[in-house]
Amino acid sequence: QVQLVESGGGLVQPGESLRLSCTSPDRILTFADMGWFRQAPGKQRESVAVITSTNITDYTESVKGRFTISRDTAKNTVYLQMRVLKLEDTAVYYCNAAWDYAEYWGQGTQVTVSS
């Protein structure tokens, strides 16, 4: 079973930044399609950003220009740099790995944007 561990969440004010990290004891982060998802209270989980095995990235419209997903293969870590955070970015953020017809999830990290 692949283990993914997210970190970096917290409480910030609107306009501030956070960087989320996703690590794993497995090397899967270096070659899988990776994604960040989020789930706000009362809402369905949604895809926020993805990075393919060939490092092509894509973002949901609401975060384009503010969030950046990246992969550091040397550190076996995937990041989500979040800038100009808004109240509506408040959610639990989950790391996802997709490889060989299987998906793996982390436990989530809370991001709260509040004034």
C-alpha positions as CSV (number, residue, x, y, z in Angstrom):
1,Q,0.0,0.0,0.0
2,V,1.4,3.4,-1.0
3,Q,1.5,5.9,1.7
4,L,1.2,9.6,1.0
5,V,1.7,12.3,3.7
6,E,0.6,15.9,3.3
7,S,1.9,18.8,5.3
8,G,2.0,22.5,5.2
9,G,-1.6,23.4,5.9
10,G,-2.6,26.1,8.4
11,L,-4.5,29.2,9.1
12,V,-3.8,32.3,7.0
13,Q,-5.4,35.6,6.1
14,P,-6.7,36.4,2.6
15,G,-3.9,37.4,0.3
16,E,-1.3,35.3,2.1
17,S,0.6,32.2,0.8
18,L,1.1,28.6,1.8
19,R,3.0,25.7,0.4
20,L,1.7,22.2,0.7
21,S,4.0,19.2,0.5
22,C,3.3,15.6,-0.3
23,T,5.9,13.0,0.4
24,S,6.0,9.2,0.5
25,P,8.4,6.4,1.5
26,D,7.8,5.0,-2.0
27,R,9.3,6.4,-5.1
28,I,5.9,6.6,-6.7
29,L,5.9,10.4,-6.5
30,T,8.8,10.5,-9.0
31,F,6.9,8.9,-11.8
32,A,3.1,8.8,-11.1
33,D,0.5,11.3,-12.2
34,M,0.1,13.4,-9.1
35,G,-2.7,15.7,-8.1
36,W,-3.9,18.0,-5.3
37,F,-7.6,17.8,-4.5
38,R,-9.6,19.7,-1.9
39,Q,-12.9,19.3,-0.1
40,A,-14.7,22.1,1.6
41,P,-17.4,21.5,4.2
42,G,-20.6,20.3,2.5
43,K,-19.0,20.1,-0.9
44,Q,-17.7,17.4,-3.1
45,R,-14.0,16.8,-3.4
46,E,-12.6,18.6,-6.4
47,S,-9.4,18.5,-8.4
48,V,-7.2,21.6,-7.9
49,A,-4.0,20.8,-9.8
50,V,-2.4,17.9,-11.5
51,I,1.1,17.1,-12.8
52,T,1.5,14.2,-15.2
53,S,4.3,11.8,-15.3
54,T,5.8,14.0,-18.1
55,N,5.4,17.1,-15.9
56,I,2.5,18.6,-17.8
57,T,0.4,20.6,-15.4
58,D,-3.2,21.7,-15.3
59,Y,-5.3,23.6,-12.8
60,T,-8.9,24.2,-12.0
61,E,-10.0,27.6,-13.3
62,S,-10.5,29.2,-9.9
63,V,-6.8,28.8,-8.9
64,K,-5.1,29.5,-12.3
65,G,-2.4,32.1,-11.8
66,R,-2.4,31.7,-8.1
67,F,-1.4,28.0,-7.5
68,T,1.6,26.1,-8.8
69,I,2.1,22.4,-8.6
70,S,5.6,21.0,-8.9
71,R,7.6,17.8,-8.4
72,D,11.0,17.5,-6.9
73,T,12.2,14.0,-7.8
74,A,15.4,14.3,-5.7
75,K,13.3,14.9,-2.6
76,N,10.5,12.6,-3.7
77,T,8.0,15.4,-3.0
78,V,5.2,17.1,-4.8
79,Y,4.4,20.7,-3.8
80,L,1.4,23.0,-4.2
81,Q,2.4,26.6,-3.9
82,M,-0.7,28.7,-3.1
83,R,-0.6,32.4,-3.4
84,V,-3.1,35.2,-2.9
85,L,-5.3,32.8,-0.9
86,K,-9.0,33.6,-0.8
87,L,-11.7,32.7,1.7
88,E,-13.1,30.2,-0.8
89,D,-9.8,28.2,-0.8
90,T,-10.6,27.0,2.7
91,A,-10.8,23.2,2.6
92,V,-9.0,20.0,3.4
93,Y,-6.4,19.4,0.7
94,Y,-5.5,15.9,-0.3
95,C,-2.6,14.5,-2.3
96,N,-3.4,11.9,-4.9
97,A,-1.2,9.5,-6.9
98,A,-2.4,7.7,-9.9
99,W,-0.3,4.8,-11.3
100,D,-1.0,1.5,-13.0
101,Y,-4.8,1.8,-12.8
102,A,-4.6,2.5,-9.1
103,E,-5.1,5.6,-7.0
104,Y,-3.7,6.5,-3.6
105,W,-4.6,9.2,-1.2
106,G,-3.1,11.0,1.7
107,Q,-4.9,11.8,4.9
108,G,-5.3,15.5,4.0
109,T,-4.2,18.8,5.5
110,Q,-6.4,21.6,6.5
111,V,-6.1,25.0,4.9
112,T,-8.1,27.8,6.5
113,V,-8.3,31.2,5.0
114,S,-9.9,33.7,7.4
115,S,-9.7,37.3,8.2
